[in-house]
């Protein structure tokens, strides 16, 4: 007989957590879809095994610290959800569980330090820019940096792009077909501000006015995914107030980072049981990935052949990498591919084992550097096997991970594939 999770210990998400646990029939279909099981080959590091561990902790038969190493090793990539024949909603269990046990589990000081540094820098573009500059300057002295912090340095580019400031609004070009708000992001605006520039260019090209609410902040996804529910709630409340101000109405709230989008779509879960749960649900319903929004108006796109095509070449091979929080969390797989296939002269190819995460997953690179690096190497090898000179994806974390491991995996004398956001590639091919 199945046991229900005690509601008293499970908080406002008790019902959905209990349903996720009790829907799992332990069939094992999730094993082949789980990246960490593929690397670690331990039953306790499968979705099935982790569900059992969470159930035992929540029922009081296992201390949270005993289960912590296996729950911390979970990417949260949600590849298990489309593989599950029973329809287990793993997303409604993992993050709420992590939030519940967040203050009950003592972690080793290196992990506490990494998480504290990430929490104090990544969500704040000004702080992150300063920290990234310091990191780049000290990378040559990596041997003097504690080993626990070196993974953070390895992910930084050789130099930062110039600071870019977004305007509060951008008018639609030609006939207006709607009005959207854009989440600017935190680390992305520091590491790759051209992604937002390209996004705005594509959206205005198809006739959408773009508003960038000036008081917006971090989406809170990084905090939510590591179980810092208090910080995630504060970020969520802040953005709801910034985007849903009385004088503002939008057809959609657009994101161009898969992790941010999936986190914002979980605002109702993050704020369940609070005074603004209904408003959080309203906000979440408006959040859409930019590829969905552009696909709705795809007939308005005027596209030309990629400028990187050389004379005499008829096709440019482009590899598409599925960001987990776009494909699995948001269910967006076809639209980016359909947009890319509209471009004349593009041969779109998929990356093998596309269901396996690249190893980025928010702060996973920082928390679990060994597993993240192994997954990054595998993904780079799969990309190189396509022979494509360009690889495209829809998430800043994936793009950073791909860039890092492609540079490490490409043989000397061979060109490193160009890593681009979907909107960057589309912008290059706009026929203005």
Secondary structure as UniProt FT lines:
FT   HELIX           7..10
FT   HELIX           11..13
FT   HELIX           14..23
FT   TURN            29..30
FT   HELIX           31..33
FT   HELIX           35..40
FT   HELIX           43..45
FT   HELIX           47..58
FT   TURN            59..60
FT   HELIX           64..72
FT   HELIX           79..83
FT   TURN            85..86
FT   HELIX           91..101
FT   TURN            102..104
FT   HELIX           109..121
FT   TURN            122..123
FT   HELIX           125..138
FT   HELIX           139..144
FT   HELIX           147..154
FT   STRAND          169..170
FT   STRAND          178..182
FT   HELIX           187..191
FT   HELIX           194..205
FT   TURN            206..207
FT   STRAND          208..211
FT   TURN            214..215
FT   HELIX           221..225
FT   TURN            226..227
FT   HELIX           229..243
FT   TURN            246..247
FT   STRAND          252..255
FT   HELIX           258..264
FT   TURN            265..266
FT   HELIX           267..270
FT   TURN            271..273
FT   TURN            275..276
FT   HELIX           277..286
FT   STRAND          287..289
FT   HELIX           290..296
FT   HELIX           298..300
FT   TURN            307..308
FT   TURN            311..312
FT   STRAND          316..320
FT   HELIX           324..327
FT   HELIX           334..341
FT   TURN            344..345
FT   STRAND          346..350
FT   TURN            352..355
FT   TURN            361..363
FT   HELIX           364..367
FT   HELIX           369..385
FT   TURN            386..387
FT   STRAND          390..393
FT   HELIX           396..409
FT   TURN            412..413
FT   STRAND          418..421
FT   HELIX           422..428
//
